[in-house]
Amino acid sequence: MYEYIQGDIAELTPTYVVVEAGGVGYYLTISLQ
């Protein structure tokens, strides 16, 4: 599990975000609760 990821936001929606860091895109889900 990752605690912290710093990078550019490649995609942002109400339910997920894609963060590009070091040439890798991290798909992170966003809790709606």
C-alpha positions as CSV (number, residue, x, y, z in Angstrom):
1,M,0.0,0.0,0.0
2,Y,1.2,3.5,-0.8
3,E,0.9,6.3,1.7
4,Y,1.9,9.2,-0.6
5,I,2.2,9.7,-4.3
6,Q,3.3,13.0,-5.8
7,G,3.0,13.7,-9.5
8,D,0.8,15.2,-12.2
9,I,-2.9,14.6,-12.4
10,A,-3.5,12.9,-15.8
11,E,-7.3,12.3,-15.3
12,L,-9.8,13.3,-12.6
13,T,-13.4,12.1,-12.1
14,P,-15.7,12.0,-9.1
15,T,-14.8,8.4,-8.4
16,Y,-11.1,8.1,-9.4
17,V,-7.9,10.0,-10.2
18,V,-4.9,8.9,-12.3
19,V,-1.6,10.4,-11.1
20,E,1.4,10.1,-13.3
21,A,4.7,9.8,-11.3
22,G,8.0,8.6,-12.7
23,G,6.4,7.5,-16.0
24,V,3.9,5.3,-14.3
25,G,0.1,6.1,-14.1
26,Y,-1.4,5.3,-10.7
27,Y,-5.2,4.7,-10.7
28,L,-6.6,5.7,-7.3
29,T,-10.2,5.3,-6.3
30,I,-12.0,8.0,-4.4
31,S,-14.4,7.0,-1.6
32,L,-17.8,8.7,-1.9
33,Q,-18.4,8.3,1.8
